[in-house]
Amino acid sequence: MKLITYLVEYGCNKVFCAHLLGIFKIPLPKLLYVDKTTNLNVGQSSTINWPEANNRNGWCTYVIKSPPDTYIRATLTINMKGTEPSCSANQYVAVSIDNMPNWDGIRTFCGVRNGLVINSIGNEIKFGINANDFSQRVQIQLQVIRLQQGDCQCSWNPSTRIVNGQDAGPNTFTSHVTFNSQGSNFCGGTLITQYHALTAGHCIANINSVYGLSSVIMYVGRYKIRNPVNSDTVYSEAYYLSSAVAHQSYNNPINSNDIGIVTTRNYVRFTRGVSPACIPFAYQGYSLSEGTTLVAVGFGSTEFALNENYDSKSWTLQRVNMQLNSKLASDCTGTVFCTVGYLSGSTRGDTCQRDSGDGVYAYMKNRYYVFGVVSRGLACGGKNSFSYNTNVVSYIGWIRTRIGNSFMCNY
């Protein structure tokens, strides 16, 4: 706290403090961090004019929030000293398009800008205005816009029980979620709206009796699950569930209709590291081509274990490439498709225990579309092993009935 007091007494502004204190990993007190939070509804507009008559400190921070399934369009007019990209340390406008608490990944602007349009990633955005000369002017016009298929985004940051999998890289699969109860993750899933995630029916059919719904946490933005959520990636967050519903025709002995949807109590904040998956609406009534390369991602076991207490699970998010193959078994058709991993020596890349519910993706149009939900398999990673996956395309109608008015994106 001595460093904070020193910085404040000697004129450190909030945006600069956030950067500097972040370097030293010192948390920034809330009162030193946010001046104003404004909630806007669809159809509402607002304008920020700086400097304000009642604020002569030389810096201000503004957080703007709108309802789920909307985004915020900001139009900036800036008349400040300096020239981009070399803005002065105390003359600039900072923008966090996803309202990151530590200003991670901000953009800064200075000089003269007229009609600069910036859209939020989700339904939150933050501005930091820093100047010690009150002759400078900043105006930010704000508008809330409801998402439409033409302007929605999904799986926006792909890059570049998993057996023979590869490290997926931090926040490269931004729609991946994992479910945890009392410190242990038991299944995965795929974020599809700001309130909903897909998972396997067998993961949640008995969630109340096995775990207790109130004890289950859905994590987003995770990369290394051994780390606490607040020391994993900057996008890691935890959400409690309000409901978990398996398909009404889910059949446990054979895992037919093995799909379900969970609903969170609060909306999931979309950021550069957390986003919904793209939904393959256009493939309703069609099938992917034989041999299509698909990608599964998860924290599941890295080798098959007959003993569930055997600790072979991955602590780092893994990805594995597999091929669609309908000839592996007679039931690899219709609402189910089968995948087989690429052979490496005597083992194959494969999904495994605790990967249940994870998404199976196809890379199309520079995005990842979720085509499958990991259901079950024959052992894991063996030379003759393969996996069954619930075909998401077969259940798009059912998904729509379960999510109500929430918005799903078809990029």
C-alpha positions in Angstrom: 0.0 0.0 0.0 3.0 2.4 0.5 3.7 2.2 -3.3 0.0 3.0 -4.0 0.0 6.0 -1.6 3.2 7.3 -3.1 1.9 7.1 -6.7 -1.4 8.8 -5.8 0.3 11.6 -3.9 2.6 12.3 -6.7 0.1 12.4 -9.5 -0.2 8.8 -10.8 -3.4 8.6 -12.8 -5.6 5.5 -12.7 -4.7 4.1 -16.1 -1.0 4.5 -15.5 -1.3 3.1 -12.0 -3.1 0.0 -13.4 -0.2 -0.7 -15.7 2.6 0.0 -13.2 1.0 -1.8 -10.3 0.3 -4.7 -12.6 4.0 -5.1 -13.3 4.6 -5.5 -9.6 1.5 -7.7 -9.2 -0.1 -5.3 -6.7 -3.9 -5.2 -6.7 -5.4 -1.8 -7.4 -8.0 -0.7 -4.9 -11.5 -0.3 -6.4 -11.8 3.4 -5.5 -8.6 4.1 -7.3 -9.7 2.2 -10.4 -13.2 3.0 -11.6 -14.9 6.4 -11.6 -18.2 5.7 -13.2 -20.2 2.7 -14.3 -23.1 3.3 -16.6 -25.7 0.7 -17.7 -27.4 1.3 -21.0 -30.4 -0.5 -22.5 -31.1 -1.3 -26.2 -32.1 1.9 -28.0 -30.5 4.1 -25.4 -27.6 6.4 -26.2 -25.3 8.4 -24.1 -22.4 10.8 -24.5 -19.2 11.2 -22.4 -17.7 14.7 -22.6 -14.3 15.3 -21.0 -13.2 17.2 -19.1 -16.2 17.2 -16.8 -17.0 20.4 -14.8 -16.9 18.6 -11.5 -13.8 16.5 -12.2 -10.5 18.4 -12.3 -8.2 15.5 -11.5 -6.9 15.1 -15.0 -8.1 11.5 -15.4 -11.3 9.6 -15.5 -12.3 6.0 -16.0 -15.7 4.9 -17.5 -17.2 1.4 -17.6 -20.2 1.0 -19.9 -22.4 -2.1 -19.7 -25.4 -3.2 -21.8 -27.8 -6.2 -21.6 -26.6 -9.7 -22.8 -26.9 -10.3 -26.6 -26.0 -6.7 -27.4 -22.8 -4.8 -28.0 -21.7 -1.2 -27.5 -20.7 1.1 -30.4 -18.5 4.0 -29.4 -17.8 6.9 -31.7 -14.8 8.9 -30.4 -13.8 12.5 -31.2 -10.4 13.3 -29.7 -8.5 16.6 -29.7 -5.4 16.0 -27.6 -1.7 16.5 -27.8 0.6 13.9 -29.2 0.8 11.7 -32.2 0.0 8.0 -32.4 1.5 5.5 -31.9 3.8 7.5 -29.6 1.2 9.0 -27.2 2.6 10.8 -24.2 2.5 8.9 -20.9 0.0 11.5 -19.6 -1.9 12.4 -22.7 -4.1 9.7 -24.2 -7.4 7.8 -24.3 -7.2 4.1 -23.4 -9.9 1.7 -24.5 -10.5 -1.9 -23.2 -13.0 -3.4 -25.7 -13.9 -6.1 -23.2 -13.6 -4.3 -19.9 -10.6 -6.3 -18.6 -10.0 -5.5 -15.0 -6.2 -5.0 -15.4 -6.5 -3.1 -18.7 -4.9 -6.1 -20.5 -4.6 -5.6 -24.3 -5.8 -1.9 -24.3 -5.6 0.4 -27.3 -4.5 4.0 -26.8 -5.3 7.0 -28.9 -4.2 10.7 -29.0 -3.8 13.6 -31.4 -6.8 14.5 -33.5 -9.4 11.9 -34.2 -12.9 12.5 -35.7 -15.5 9.8 -35.8 -13.3 6.9 -34.7 -15.7 4.0 -34.3 -14.9 1.2 -31.8 -17.2 -1.8 -31.0 -17.1 -3.8 -27.8 -16.4 -7.5 -28.0 -19.2 -8.4 -25.7 -21.6 -6.2 -23.8 -19.0 -4.3 -21.7 -16.4 -1.7 -22.6 -14.1 0.6 -20.6 -12.5 3.9 -21.3 -9.6 5.7 -19.5 -9.0 9.4 -20.2 -5.7 10.8 -19.1 -4.6 14.4 -19.6 -3.1 17.1 -17.5 -4.1 19.9 -19.8 -7.8 20.9 -19.6 -7.8 22.6 -22.9 -7.9 19.1 -24.5 -11.2 17.6 -25.4 -12.6 14.1 -25.7 -16.2 13.1 -26.7 -17.4 9.6 -26.7 -20.9 8.9 -28.2 -22.3 5.5 -27.0 -25.0 3.4 -28.6 -26.3 -0.1 -27.6 -27.0 -2.4 -30.6 -28.8 -5.8 -30.4 -26.8 -8.6 -32.0 -27.9 -9.8 -35.5 -26.5 -12.7 -37.5 -24.9 -10.3 -39.8 -22.7 -8.7 -37.2 -22.3 -11.4 -34.5 -18.9 -13.0 -33.8 -18.0 -16.5 -32.6 -14.9 -18.5 -31.9 -13.0 -15.4 -32.5 -9.6 -16.4 -31.2 -8.6 -19.8 -32.5 -4.9 -20.2 -33.3 -2.7 -21.7 -34.5 -9.6 -36.8 -22.0 -7.1 -36.3 -24.8 -4.6 -39.0 -25.6 -1.6 -38.1 -27.8 -2.9 -34.6 -27.7 -1.0 -31.3 -28.1 -1.0 -28.3 -25.8 -3.9 -26.2 -27.1 -2.3 -22.9 -26.2 -3.8 -20.3 -23.8 -7.3 -19.1 -24.8 -7.0 -20.6 -28.3 -10.4 -22.4 -27.9 -12.4 -19.6 -26.5 -15.7 -21.5 -26.2 -14.3 -24.3 -24.1 -15.7 -24.7 -20.6 -15.0 -27.2 -17.8 -17.3 -28.3 -15.0 -15.9 -28.7 -11.5 -17.4 -29.8 -8.2 -15.5 -29.6 -4.9 -12.2 -29.0 -6.6 -12.4 -31.8 -9.2 -13.3 -31.3 -12.9 -15.6 -34.0 -14.2 -16.7 -33.0 -17.7 -16.3 -30.3 -20.3 -18.6 -28.3 -22.5 -18.9 -25.6 -25.2 -20.2 -22.1 -24.6 -23.0 -21.3 -27.1 -24.6 -18.1 -25.6 -24.0 -15.7 -22.8 -26.0 -18.0 -20.5 -25.7 -21.5 -22.0 -23.2 -24.3 -22.7 -23.6 -27.6 -24.4 -22.4 -30.8 -22.7 -23.1 -34.5 -22.7 -26.4 -35.7 -21.3 -24.6 -38.3 -19.1 -22.6 -35.5 -17.5 -25.6 -33.8 -16.0 -28.5 -36.3 -16.0 -27.9 -37.0 -12.3 -26.1 -33.8 -11.4 -28.3 -33.1 -8.4 -27.9 -36.5 -6.8 -24.2 -36.9 -7.7 -22.8 -33.4 -7.1 -25.6 -31.1 -6.1 -26.3 -28.3 -8.6 -25.3 -25.6 -6.2 -21.8 -27.0 -5.8 -21.0 -27.2 -9.5 -18.9 -24.4 -11.1 -18.5 -23.8 -14.8 -15.1 -22.3 -15.6 -14.4 -20.3 -18.7 -11.0 -19.2 -20.0 -9.1 -21.9 -18.3 -5.7 -23.2 -19.5 -3.9 -24.7 -16.5 -6.5 -26.1 -14.1 -3.9 -26.9 -11.4 -3.7 -23.1 -11.0 -6.3 -21.2 -9.0 -8.8 -19.5 -11.3 -7.4 -16.0 -10.4 -3.9 -17.0 -11.3 -4.6 -18.9 -14.6 -5.2 -16.8 -17.7 -6.5 -13.2 -17.4 -9.8 -14.4 -18.9 -10.5 -17.2 -16.4 -13.8 -16.8 -14.6 -16.1 -19.0 -12.6 -19.9 -19.2 -12.9 -22.5 -21.0 -10.9 -25.4 -22.8 -12.6 -29.1 -22.2 -12.4 -30.1 -25.3 -14.2 -28.7 -28.4 -16.0 -31.0 -30.3 -18.4 -30.2 -33.5 -20.3 -32.2 -34.3 -23.5 -35.6 -35.7 -22.6 -34.9 -38.9 -24.5 -31.4 -39.4 -23.1 -30.9 -43.2 -22.6 -28.2 -44.0 -20.1 -27.4 -47.7 -21.0 -26.6 -46.8 -24.6 -26.0 -43.1 -24.3 -28.4 -42.2 -27.0 -29.4 -38.5 -27.3 -26.4 -37.9 -25.2 -26.6 -34.1 -25.1 -27.6 -31.5 -22.5 -27.5 -27.8 -21.8 -26.5 -25.9 -18.7 -27.7 -22.4 -17.8 -25.6 -20.0 -15.7 -27.0 -17.8 -13.0 -25.3 -14.7 -14.4 -24.3 -13.8 -18.0 -20.9 -14.9 -19.1 -18.7 -11.9 -19.9 -17.4 -12.2 -23.5 -13.8 -11.2 -23.9 -10.9 -11.8 -26.3 -10.4 -15.1 -24.5 -14.0 -16.1 -23.9 -16.5 -16.4 -26.8 -19.4 -18.6 -28.0 -18.8 -21.3 -30.5 -20.1 -21.0 -34.0 -23.2 -23.1 -34.6 -23.5 -25.0 -37.9 -27.0 -23.9 -38.8 -26.2 -24.3 -42.6 -25.6 -28.1 -42.1 -29.0 -29.0 -40.9 -30.1 -32.0 -43.0 -26.5 -32.5 -44.3 -23.5 -34.5 -43.2 -19.8 -33.7 -43.0 -17.7 -35.5 -45.6 -16.1 -38.7 -44.8 -12.5 -38.1 -43.6 -13.2 -34.6 -42.5 -10.5 -33.5 -39.9 -12.1 -32.5 -36.6 -10.5 -31.2 -33.4 -11.4 -32.2 -29.9 -10.2 -30.2 -26.9 -10.3 -30.9 -23.1 -8.7 -31.6 -19.8 -9.4 -35.3 -19.8 -7.1 -38.3 -19.1 -4.0 -38.7 -21.2 -4.1 -42.4 -21.1 -6.8 -45.0 -20.4 -7.3 -45.9 -16.7 -9.4 -48.8 -15.4 -9.1 -47.2 -12.0 -10.8 -43.8 -11.9 -8.5 -42.8 -9.0 -5.5 -43.2 -11.3 -4.3 -39.6 -11.9 -3.6 -39.4 -15.6 -5.7 -36.4 -16.3 -4.1 -33.4 -18.1 -3.6 -30.3 -16.1 -3.1 -28.2 -19.3 -5.8 -27.9 -21.9 -5.1 -30.4 -24.8 -6.3 -30.6 -28.4 -6.2 -33.6 -30.7 -6.9 -34.0 -34.4 -9.2 -36.8 -35.5 -11.0 -37.9 -38.7 -14.7 -38.5 -39.2 -15.2 -42.2 -40.1 -18.7 -43.7 -40.4 -17.4 -47.2 -41.2 -16.0 -47.9 -37.7 -19.3 -49.3 -36.5 -22.9 -49.8 -37.7 -24.2 -47.1 -35.3 -21.9 -44.3 -36.4 -24.7 -42.6 -38.2 -27.6 -40.2 -37.8 -27.5 -38.5 -34.4 -24.1 -39.9 -33.7 -20.8 -39.7 -35.7 -17.6 -41.5 -35.0 -14.0 -40.2 -35.1 -10.6 -41.9 -35.1 -7.3 -40.3 -34.2 -4.2 -40.4 -36.2 -1.9 -43.3 -35.4 1.4 -42.6 -33.9 3.3 -45.8 -33.2 1.0 -48.1 -31.3 -1.3 -45.3 -30.0 -3.8 -43.0 -31.5 -4.8 -39.4 -30.6 -8.1 -39.8 -28.9 -10.6 -38.4 -26.4 -10.7 -40.2 -23.0 -12.1 -40.2 -19.5 -13.2 -36.8 -18.2 -13.4 -35.5 -21.8 -17.1 -36.2 -21.9 -19.1 -33.2 -22.9 -16.2 -31.5 -24.6 -16.7 -29.9 -28.0 -15.6 -31.5 -31.3 -14.9 -28.7 -33.8 -14.5 -28.3 -37.6 -12.4 -25.4 -38.8 -14.4 -23.5 -41.5 -14.4 -19.9 -42.7 -11.4 -19.2 -40.3 -13.6 -20.2 -37.3 -14.2 -23.3 -35.2 -17.8 -24.6 -35.6 -19.0 -27.1 -32.9 -20.2 -30.2 -34.7 -20.0 -32.7 -31.9 -20.2 -33.4 -28.2 -17.8 -36.1 -26.9 -20.0 -39.0 -25.7 -18.2 -42.3 -25.3 -15.4 -44.5 -26.7 -13.7 -47.8 -26.8 -10.9 -47.6 -24.3 -8.6 -44.6 -25.2 -5.8 -44.2 -27.6 -5.4 -47.8 -28.5 -4.6 -49.0 -32.0 -8.2 -49.9 -32.7 -9.9 -47.4 -30.5 -12.4 -44.8 -31.7 -14.9 -42.3 -30.2 -18.6 -41.7 -30.5 -19.8 -38.1 -30.6 -23.3 -36.6 -30.4 -24.1 -34.9 -33.7 -24.9 -31.3 -32.8 -26.5 -30.6 -36.2 -29.2 -33.2 -35.3 -30.2 -31.2 -32.2 -30.2 -27.6 -33.3 -34.0 -27.4 -33.1 -33.9 -28.9 -29.6 -31.1 -26.5 -28.6 -33.2 -23.5 -29.7 -36.1 -24.6 -27.6 -33.9 -24.9 -24.5 -32.1 -21.5 -24.8 -35.3 -19.4 -25.3 -34.6 -15.9 -26.6 -30.8 -16.1 -26.1 -28.8 -15.4 -29.2 -26.8 -18.1 -30.9 -24.2 -17.1 -33.6 -23.8 -18.5 -37.1 -20.9 -16.6 -38.4 
